[in-house]
C-alpha cells in the first residue's frame, strides 16, 4: 500500500520504473540513472559533459561540436529575451539542428542535437534532486525532483508529491520555478513539465501553462496504478521524443502541447495518409481541431517532400482563423483572394500551404466549371503541381454536391480529409461518406471532452414569454381593410407568410421583454456583471437582429454602447430596387436604414465594424458585452469569455450543437459552466443534439460501407425524375386541346373572377396541385442534372427534360398571376408588421425550467423510459422529431387547409389567437416535462440517501452522518470540531492540514479514519 508513504518512496519507484536500477546502465523503460545532483556543482539545462561525447560519437568534428554547443548555450541563456522567446529559439535548434561552418571557405555542417527518428540512438538520462541556483541572489535556490536529460539537454522536469498531497502543489511549484525571481533560465530547453503522485497519476503541460490547463493522459492500459500507468505511457523514449518533435506548437505567444485526443487523431490520420486514404476526423467543438490540422500538416510536409496542403472552409471567420493559427505556429499560408488566385497558388509548388473559401472554386454553372477544367487540361490554366492533401473544415456543411466534385476535378489525385465537430446525421451521412470516406480514428465526443476537462459542461434554462391578443376586433378590421379585393387563395398566401409563430414571436413587445431580461442578467449574473464574461444573442432573422440592436441602443443601459450586431448583411443600394410601394417601410428598407445609420455614425464599413467588435468581444469583454447574431459566428468562432448564449431562433442538429458550444470554452476559475438560455422551447432539440454527439450511434464506418452509395443515390434520382414527370403530365391531361394559354387559364383559373365561378373551389385545388407538381418536377430534374449519366439520362433526354421543366415553371407562374393567387408581399409588409407589433402583447419572462444546478450532460444521461412514459401527450407529438420547427407545422396547416376551405381560419383574429393559445399551452406542458426530468436528475446527483435527522441539514453533515455509522451525535461533534479548527485556506496548505489532523486524532484512533474524514470535508466547501 502506497497511501501515506513519503514522497521519497514515490520518487524511488518512478526511477526504478524508468531506469531499472541506479547502476547508470540503460534499463526499465529505456532510460539510465544519472545520479542525485543535490550537491553536484554547476548543474545546468545543457550538460556539455554528456552532450559532447554523444555528438562526437555521431561523427561530427571536434571543433564543429564545440561551436554547436556554444550556439545552443547562447540561445538558452535568455539574454534579453523572455522565457517563451528563448524556449522557442532553443526548440527550433533542437528540432532542426544548427548550421556550423568548420572553417573559412568550408561548407556549413548541420549539427543535430537529437536523433528524432531513432529514439534508442540517444542518451536518455534521469537525474534527481537537481539543484539550480536562482537568478535573484535573495531568492531560494530550487531543486526539481527529476530532470529528464536527452544527450545532456534537459527536456523534461518532474515534480512529485506523496499520495496524500494534491498534485496541484507540484504544478504550482513548477510554475513558481519559472518565475523571473527563481530559475526560468533552466526552463529554456525544457519541453515537457510534469507533476504527479501515486493516487492521481501524472499531469503534463508546456512551460508557463496555468494550472487549470494542465492535462491528464488518457489511454487504455492493463496497469491499474495511476502513476505507473502514466509513466509507462508517456515516458518511454519513443513516446517522449515523438510528443516533443511532432506535437508541440508555439501559437501567438502561448506554447501548446497535444491533448491525448489530438495525439491519437493525428496518429490515425498519419496511418491514413501513408495509405493515401481520406476520411473524416470528428473531434467535438472546442477540443482543438485547428491545432490537429496544423500538427498533421507539419508532419505531412516533413514526411512527404512533395506534399502540399490545401485548407478549405466555407466561412470567412474560419478562413481568418486558419490563417492566424497556421501563421502563429510559424507556417506561412498563401491565402487565395479569388478563384483565379487559387488556381495560380495551386500551380505554384513554392506555396506549400494554401487556404481558400470553398466558394473560390467557383459559383459557376456546370458548363462554365467544365470549361475551367478543360482549360487546365489544355494547359491554358496552370495545372496544380505536387501531391495534394485537402483539409476541409466543418466538413458536414457545404462540402458536397457540385463544389466537392469541382475540387475533385481540379485535384483528381488529392487525398481529402474532412474535419468536423459534430457527427454525421442521417440526412447528410451519405454525401459526407461519399465525399471523404470513413471516420479516421476514434471520434472524440462532447461528454468525453467534458470528462477530460477539455471543455466546460453546459447548464440550461428555458424562459417563457406569455403573449396575448389585445384586440381581436381591431385585427379583423385592419386585415379586412388591407386585403380588400384579394382572392381567398391570395389572402391565405398572406396569412401563410405572416400567420406563423415566427412572426408572432417577432413582435416588438416580445423582443423588448427579452432585451430587458438580458439587461437584468448583465447586472445580476456574477461573471457578466464583473466584466470577465460576455454573451451572444441568436436572433431569428436579420430584421429581428436589427430590432434587438435598436432596442439595446435606445435602452439607456450599459449595453447601449457595449453591444454589436454581426450578420451576413452588406449594404447594397441596388437591393432596394423594387422595394418602394408607397405603403410604408419594408423589411429590406428597414435593415438597410439601421445598417446605414450605424456605419455612417461610426464612419466605418461593415467589415471594419465587425472586426473591431470581435476584437473587443475576445480581448476586452467588459467593453463588448453582447453580440447579436443570426447565423454567423455560431461556428468557427472561439471566444473563451463568452459565458451565456441566449437563443431566440428555431435551431436543430449541427447548427444547434455548434451554437451552444460557443460558451463551452475554458476561461479561468470563475467560469465553471457555459450557460444556455432558451426562449424557443428547444430543450428536446438540445437534448437530442447533445445525445447524438455523445452516443455510440456514429462509430467508425468501415471502407466497404462507402461502396455503392453513389450509384444507388443516382439510380433513385432517375426514378424520382420519371415519377415527377409522369405526375406533371397527368395533371395536364384533362386540359382541353391544344392546351394553349386560354385552355390552361380556363381549367385552372377563373377568367371572369372567382366570385362568379361556381367551380372556384375545385379550381383552387387544381392550382395547389399545379404549384406543387411543377416544383417537384424542377427539383427532381436538378438532382439528375448533377450527374445525368449515373442516372441513365443521355444528353438528348436531358435537353428535353430541361425544356419541359422551364415550360412547367412558366405555366405555374402565369397561372398564379392570372388567378390572383400571387400577392405583392412588399405592398403588405408594413401593414402586417404594424398589425403584429400593435396587437400582440408580451408579458415579462418566466423561468419555466429550474435546471440551474444541473448540467446538460447529466440531463441527457438521466433520460430513461420512465421519463418518456411520463411526457404529456401533446409534448410527445410535437417534440419527438428535432427536425420539425413549430412554424413549419403551422405553415403546412394553412397551406393544406385554407386555400380549399375559405371558412377554415376565415378571420385573421382566429388564426392569431389560435397560434398564441397553442404557444401558451405548449409552454405550460413543456415546463411540467422539464420539472420531471429535473427531479430525476437531482435525486441522482444528490449523492446521499433519502431521510436524515433534522440536524443533518447540510451536504457536509449528511456525508459525515452516512460515513460515521449514522450516529447523529458523533457526526455533529465531528462537524463542530472541524468548523472550530479548520483554518481559512487549509486545503493544500501542509501546515494547516497537519493542525486539523492533530485535532481529529483526539477523536479518531486510526490514521485511516482521519484520512477518510479529511477527504470527505475536502470536497465540501462549507468547511
QUIHUFEN-V659352 format. One record per backbone hydrogen bond with DSSP energy under -1.0 kcal/mol. CO is the residue of the C=O (numbers start at 1). NH is the residue of the N-H. If there is no record, write none. Layout:
CO & NH
CO & NH
This chain:
2 & 5
6 & 10
7 & 11
8 & 12
9 & 13
10 & 14
11 & 15
12 & 16
13 & 17
14 & 18
15 & 19
16 & 20
18 & 31
19 & 21
27 & 30
27 & 31
31 & 27
32 & 126
35 & 128
37 & 131
45 & 154
47 & 50
47 & 51
48 & 52
50 & 54
51 & 55
52 & 56
53 & 57
55 & 60
56 & 59
61 & 65
62 & 66
63 & 67
64 & 68
65 & 69
66 & 70
67 & 71
68 & 72
69 & 73
70 & 74
71 & 75
72 & 76
78 & 81
82 & 86
83 & 87
84 & 88
85 & 89
86 & 90
87 & 91
88 & 92
89 & 93
90 & 94
91 & 95
92 & 96
93 & 97
98 & 111
100 & 109
103 & 106
109 & 100
111 & 98
114 & 116
118 & 121
119 & 122
122 & 124
123 & 151
124 & 32
125 & 149
126 & 34
127 & 147
128 & 37
129 & 131
132 & 142
136 & 139
142 & 132
144 & 130
145 & 129
146 & 158
147 & 127
148 & 155
148 & 156
149 & 125
150 & 153
152 & 47
153 & 150
155 & 191
155 & 192
156 & 148
157 & 194
158 & 146
159 & 196
162 & 165
166 & 169
167 & 171
168 & 172
169 & 173
170 & 174
171 & 175
172 & 176
173 & 177
176 & 179
177 & 183
179 & 182
181 & 136
182 & 135
183 & 186
184 & 187
192 & 157
193 & 205
194 & 159
195 & 203
196 & 161
197 & 201
201 & 197
203 & 195
204 & 215
205 & 193
206 & 209
210 & 213
211 & 214
215 & 204
225 & 229
226 & 230
227 & 231
228 & 232
229 & 233
230 & 234
231 & 235
236 & 240
237 & 241
238 & 242
239 & 243
240 & 244
241 & 245
242 & 246
243 & 247
247 & 258
249 & 256
251 & 254
254 & 251
256 & 249
259 & 263
260 & 264
261 & 265
262 & 266
263 & 267
264 & 268
265 & 269
266 & 270
267 & 271
268 & 272
269 & 273
270 & 274
271 & 275
272 & 277
273 & 276
279 & 418
280 & 440
281 & 420
282 & 444
284 & 287
288 & 292
289 & 293
290 & 294
291 & 295
292 & 296
293 & 297
294 & 298
295 & 299
296 & 300
297 & 301
298 & 302
299 & 303
300 & 304
304 & 307
306 & 387
308 & 389
309 & 354
310 & 391
311 & 356
312 & 393
313 & 358
315 & 319
316 & 320
317 & 321
318 & 322
319 & 323
320 & 324
321 & 325
322 & 326
323 & 327
324 & 328
325 & 329
326 & 331
327 & 330
334 & 355
338 & 342
339 & 343
340 & 344
341 & 345
342 & 346
343 & 347
345 & 348
346 & 385
348 & 351
350 & 352
352 & 309
353 & 334
354 & 311
355 & 336
356 & 313
357 & 360
358 & 361
359 & 362
365 & 369
366 & 370
367 & 371
368 & 372
369 & 373
370 & 374
371 & 375
372 & 376
373 & 377
374 & 378
375 & 380
375 & 381
387 & 308
388 & 415
389 & 310
390 & 417
391 & 312
392 & 419
394 & 397
398 & 400
401 & 405
402 & 406
403 & 407
404 & 408
405 & 409
406 & 410
407 & 411
411 & 414
415 & 390
416 & 279
417 & 392
418 & 281
419 & 395
420 & 283
425 & 428
425 & 429
428 & 432
429 & 433
430 & 434
431 & 435
432 & 436
438 & 280
444 & 284
445 & 449
446 & 450
447 & 451
448 & 452
449 & 454
449 & 455
450 & 453
457 & 674
458 & 856
459 & 676
461 & 678
462 & 848
462 & 849
464 & 846
466 & 843
468 & 841
471 & 475
472 & 476
473 & 477
474 & 478
475 & 479
476 & 480
477 & 481
478 & 482
479 & 483
483 & 486
487 & 491
488 & 492
489 & 493
490 & 494
491 & 495
492 & 496
493 & 497
494 & 498
495 & 499
500 & 504
501 & 505
504 & 507
507 & 511
508 & 512
509 & 513
510 & 514
511 & 515
512 & 516
513 & 517
514 & 518
515 & 519
516 & 520
517 & 521
518 & 522
520 & 524
521 & 525
525 & 529
526 & 530
527 & 533
534 & 643
534 & 644
535 & 627
536 & 646
537 & 629
538 & 648
541 & 545
542 & 546
543 & 547
544 & 548
545 & 549
546 & 550
547 & 551
548 & 552
549 & 553
550 & 554
552 & 555
557 & 560
562 & 625
562 & 626
564 & 628
572 & 575
573 & 576
574 & 577
576 & 579
586 & 590
587 & 591
588 & 592
589 & 593
590 & 594
591 & 595
592 & 596
593 & 597
594 & 598
595 & 599
596 & 600
597 & 601
598 & 602
599 & 603
599 & 604
605 & 609
606 & 610
607 & 611
608 & 612
609 & 613
610 & 614
611 & 615
612 & 616
613 & 617
614 & 618
615 & 619
616 & 620
620 & 623
625 & 535
626 & 564
627 & 537
628 & 566
629 & 539
631 & 634
639 & 642
641 & 534
643 & 675
644 & 536
645 & 677
646 & 538
647 & 679
652 & 656
653 & 657
654 & 658
655 & 659
656 & 660
657 & 661
659 & 662
660 & 663
661 & 664
664 & 456
668 & 671
674 & 459
675 & 645
676 & 461
677 & 647
678 & 463
682 & 686
683 & 687
684 & 688
685 & 689
686 & 690
687 & 691
688 & 692
689 & 693
691 & 694
693 & 446
696 & 699
702 & 705
703 & 706
706 & 709
708 & 712
709 & 713
710 & 714
711 & 715
712 & 716
713 & 717
714 & 718
715 & 719
716 & 720
717 & 721
718 & 722
719 & 723
720 & 724
721 & 725
722 & 726
723 & 727
724 & 728
725 & 729
726 & 730
727 & 731
728 & 732
732 & 735
736 & 739
740 & 744
741 & 745
742 & 746
743 & 747
744 & 748
745 & 749
750 & 753
754 & 757
757 & 760
759 & 763
760 & 764
761 & 765
762 & 766
763 & 767
764 & 768
765 & 769
766 & 770
767 & 771
768 & 772
769 & 773
770 & 774
771 & 775
772 & 776
773 & 777
774 & 778
775 & 779
776 & 780
777 & 781
778 & 782
779 & 783
780 & 784
781 & 785
784 & 787
788 & 793
789 & 792
794 & 798
795 & 799
796 & 800
797 & 801
798 & 802
799 & 803
800 & 804
801 & 805
802 & 806
803 & 807
804 & 808
805 & 809
806 & 810
807 & 811
808 & 812
809 & 813
810 & 814
811 & 815
812 & 816
813 & 817
814 & 818
815 & 819
816 & 822
823 & 825
824 & 827
825 & 829
828 & 832
829 & 833
830 & 834
831 & 835
832 & 836
833 & 837
834 & 838
835 & 839
836 & 840
839 & 470
841 & 468
846 & 464
851 & 854
855 & 859
856 & 860
857 & 861
858 & 862
860 & 863
864 & 868
865 & 869
866 & 870
868 & 871
872 & 876
873 & 877
874 & 878
875 & 879
876 & 880
881 & 884
885 & 889
886 & 890
887 & 891
888 & 892
889 & 893
890 & 894
891 & 895
892 & 896
893 & 897
894 & 898
898 & 901
901 & 904
903 & 906
907 & 911
908 & 912
909 & 913
910 & 914
911 & 915
912 & 916
913 & 917
914 & 918
915 & 919
916 & 920
917 & 921
918 & 922
919 & 923
920 & 924
921 & 925
922 & 926
923 & 927
924 & 928
925 & 929
926 & 930
927 & 931
928 & 932
929 & 933
930 & 934
931 & 935
932 & 936
933 & 937
934 & 938
935 & 939
936 & 940
937 & 941
938 & 942
949 & 952
951 & 953
954 & 958
955 & 959
956 & 960
957 & 961
958 & 962
959 & 963
960 & 964
961 & 966
964 & 967
967 & 971
968 & 972
969 & 973
970 & 974
971 & 975
972 & 976
973 & 977
974 & 978
975 & 979
976 & 980
977 & 981
978 & 982
983 & 986
986 & 989
989 & 993
990 & 994
991 & 995
992 & 996
993 & 997
994 & 998
995 & 999
996 & 1000
997 & 1001
999 & 1002
1000 & 1003
1000 & 1004
1006 & 1010
1007 & 1011
1008 & 1012
1009 & 1013
1010 & 1014
1011 & 1015
1012 & 1016
1013 & 1017
1014 & 1018
1017 & 1020
1020 & 1023
